[in-house]
């Protein structure tokens, strides 16, 4: 079974090994989290926060917006694909 691509708020596909940024709460708490693959699913590791991890597929419903951390060159390369 092929995994459906999940894109950040800029339309960039999130991949294993990426770092994503998001915030939650009032006042906002910023989170910089690595994305790993486990059992065919993308998992966001949020050490120091509760929960300490969650699936990327459910992240948006909990925090709303998130973005992949990429250099300008990496972003251009992904946009070409």
C-alpha positions, 0 to 999 in steps of 0.5 A, spaced: 500 500 500 502 506 497 502 512 503 499 518 501 503 524 501 502 529 506 504 536 505 506 542 509 502 549 509 507 551 503 505 545 499 512 541 500 511 534 501 514 532 508 519 526 508 522 521 513 528 525 515 525 532 515 525 537 520 518 540 521 516 547 525 509 548 528 506 551 534 501 550 539 498 553 546 497 560 549 502 563 549 505 559 543 510 554 544 514 553 538 516 546 536 522 544 532 521 536 530 524 531 526 520 526 522 522 519 522 518 512 519 516 507 523 512 501 520 511 505 514 508 511 517 511 518 518 512 519 525 513 526 528 518 526 535 516 531 540 521 530 545 519 534 551 512 535 549 506 531 551 505 527 547 512 525 545 510 523 538 505 523 534 503 520 527 504 526 521 497 524 518 494 526 525 498 532 526 494 538 523 488 536 526 492 538 533 496 544 531 493 546 525 499 549 521 506 546 520 512 547 515 518 543 513 525 546 514 529 547 508 534 551 505 532 555 499 536 550 494 532 544 497 525 547 497 527 549 489 529 542 488 522 539 491 518 544 488 521 541 481 519 534 482 
